[in-house]
């Protein structure tokens, strides 16, 4: 070989990574993408998550301050607000009562409405899907994380309310609006049952907010839309001219758990409310997964 002739080198190709029968790279498992612990850690690092959970923990203290600064009406009325100072369980029940139709709705809508719309607004959704994370798994993991955060928020509110109530008003019997008394232990159990009912009933807000989230790039639009629907439903529920049609409104049974304040509990309202919430949630979740499967995420 002369100096003018180009040197020829033989480069040996490295071993090719074998592919799976479906064409995927070996080692890739769709079920391992976007682990739930990773998504939860991402959400817990966000300021809005910490602020939401922090406010739920502080709310019972704010209510206690309001009672202490206001007129003490213990024993003069059977109104739930007046009975709130009777015992720890009563105070917890009152805290849930004032939170049901707005605060808890906003909390659930916030966690679920930001699932997809938040990623889209940051232009990070397409990168998550390019990982690649299957669309169905991405939406499911985000929905499960939002459900866990919502449950933690509800549990935090109820638990702090019970502790604050017991410390300040004592571990006395839970008094009902009709004058019946329930032992302290039974009162705590009923607070837990009320919280569980709210968790089941508010699934309709979760499903609605998730559906709105996959249809918009604005988290505020998804959250606000879900809250607006809840407010409109509550307004319509006050129109007695609608008659039995009001029973089909998603918020009609929102406070059915207040039946737990009676010695003999009527479970009809709570059964209807839980069924209604879960039914609406199922419809909205199916719409959300169907919409997300066909959503254009090229931008």
N, C-alpha and C positions, 0 to 999 in steps of 0.2 A: 504494500500500500504506500503510495507517494504522499508528499506533504500536501498536494493540491486536492487530494481526495478527502471528502468529509468522513469523519469518524462515525462509524455506525455502532450504536449501543443497543443492546437488547435489554429491555426493561421487563422484568417479570411482574406480571399483575398479581396483586395480593389476592387472598381468598375472598371471594364474593360472599356477602352475607346471605344466607339462604332465605328464601321467601316462604311465606305460608301458602297453603293451597289457594287462599283467597287473594293472593297478590300482596299482602301486607308484609312488612318487615318483621323478621323473627324477633321476639322480645316485646313487641307492641301489644298491649292489651287495652282495649277500650275501657274495661272496667277499672283500670288503674289510673285513668286520667282524672284530673281535678279531684283529688281526695277530699272528703268532707272536712277533715281536720284543717286542710289548707284553706278551703273556702271560709270556714268559721274563723280562722286566724286572720284572714284578710278583712272580714267584716268587723271583727272586734278591734282591729287597729284603726278603724274609721271613726272620725270624731262624732259623726251623727249617731253611731251606735252607742258610744259611751255616753253621749249627752241624753239620749232617749232612755237608756237604762238608769242613768243617774237621776233623771227627773222622776221616774217611777219610784225610785227608792226614797226620794225626798218628799214626794207628795203627802204621805201620811203625816210627816212632821209639819208641813204647811197647814194641813187640816187641823192638827192638834193646836197649832198656834192660833188659828182662827177661832177655835172653841174657847181657848183661854182668854183671848182678847174680847170675845163677845159675851153676850149674856148667857149665864149658865142656867139652862132650863131643865135640869135633871128632875125627873119624877112628875113634871107638870103636864106632860103630853105623851101620847102614844105615837107621835110622829117619828119616823125613822131618824131624822136629823137630831131630834131631842134624845132618842134612845141611844144614840151613838156614844154618849158619855156614860152609859150604864155599865159597860164591861168591855174587855178586849175584843171578844168576838163581835159585839155590836159595832164597835168602832171599825173593825175590818169590813163588816158587811156594808156599813155606810160608805167607806172608802171605795169599795167595788161599785156601789150604787151610783156615786157621782162620776165614776170613771167609765161606765159601761158604754154610753152612747156617743162619746166623743174621744176622750183620751185613748182608750183602748183601741178604738177604730183607727185613730191616727197612727198609733204604734204599729198595728198589723199592716196597715196600708203602706207605711214608711218602709218596713222591712221587705215586703213583697213587691211594692211598686218600683223599688230601686234595683231589683235583681238583674234584669236585662237592659232596661232603659239607662241605668247608671253606666254600665259597660259601653253601651252604644254612644252615650254622650261624651265619654272619654276616648272614643275611637279604639277601644281595646277589645271589643267583642270579636272582631274578625281575627285577631291574633290568638284569642283563646280557642276559636274553632280551628285555626291552622295548626294547633299543637300536635296532633288533631284531637279535639274533644268532640265526640258525637253530639249533635244538637239535643237529642232527647236527654242524654246524660247531663249535659251542661245545665239545661233548664231544671232537671230533677234535683241535681246537687244544690243549685242555688235556692230552689224552693224548700228543700229540706233544711238548709242552713237558716233560711228566713223563718221557718216554722220553729226551729229550736230557739232562736233569739226571741221570737214572740212569746213562746212558752216560758222562757226564762224571765222575760219582762213581767208577765202576768203573775208568775210565782213570786217574783221579787216584791211586787206591789202588795200581794196578799200577805206574805210572810212578814214584811216590815210593818204592815198595818196591825197585824196580830201582836207583834212584839211591842210596838209603841202603845197599843191599846192596853195590853196587860200591865206594862210598866206604869202607865199613867192612871188607868181607871180600874185596874185590878183584874184578877182571874175569877170574876163573878159569873153568875148564870147569864146566858144570852136571853134577853127579853124580846118577845115578839110584839107586833103592833096590836095584837088582840089581847095582850096581857098574859099570855102563856110564857112559861120559863123553860129553858132547855139547859141542862147541866153544862158546865164549862167545856168539858171534853167533847160533848156532843156538839156544842157551838163551834169548836175548832174544826170538827169533822165537816160541819155544814159549810164553813168558809171554804174548805178544800173542795167540797162538792160544787159549790157555786163557781169556783175558779175553773174546775174541770168542765162545767157546763159552758162557761164563757169561751173556753178554748175550743170547744166543739162548735158552738154557735157562730163564732167569728171566723170560721173557715170560709164563709161566703165572701167576706171582705178580702181574705187572703187570695182566693181564686180570682176575684174580680180585679184586684190590683195586679196580679200576675198577668192576667190577660191583657190589661191595658199596658203593662210594661213591655210586652213583646210587640206591641203595635205602635210604639212611639219612641223617639230618642230623647224624650224629656222626662226625667224622673219626677219632676214636679207635676207634670201633666198626669202621670199615672197615679201618683199619690193623691193629688187633688181631685182627680176624677172619681176615685173610689170613695173618698170622703164625701164628695158632693152627692153621689148616689145614695149614700147612707142618710145624709141630711134630708134629701128629697123624700126618701122612703119614710122617715120619721114624721115629716110634715103630712104626708098623705095618710099616715096611720092615725092622725088626729081628726081626720074628716069622717065623722060618724055616718055621713050619707053614703059612704062606700059599702057599709054593711059588712057582710061576710067576706067581701073581696079583700079586706084589710088583712085577713089571715094569711094571704099569699104574699104579703110584703116581707122582704127578708128581715126587717127590723121589728116585726110585730111581736115576736117572742123574746126580744132582747133582754127584758128584765123578768122573765119567767122564773129565774132562780130566786126571786124575792119570796116565792112560796115556801122557801126553806126557813123563813122566819116564823112559821106556824109550827105548833107542836105536832100536828098531824099533817104531813106533807102531801100535797096533791102533785103527783109527778106528771100529770097530763101536759101541762104547759111546757115543762122542760123537755119532755119527750118530743113534742111537736117542734119546739125550737131547735133542738139538736138535729132532728131529721131535716128540717127546712134548711138549716145552715149547711149541712153536709150535702144535701141535694143540689143547692145552688153552687156550692164549691165544686162538685163533680162536673157540672155543666161548664163552668168557667175554666176549669183545668183542662178539659178536653178541647175547648176552644183555644186556649193558650198554646197547648202542645201542637195542635193542628196549624195554628197561625205561625208558630216559630219554625215548624218544619219547612214552610214555604217562604219564609222571610228572606228578602234580599239583603245580604250583609256584605256587599262588595265595597261599600264606602265607609 
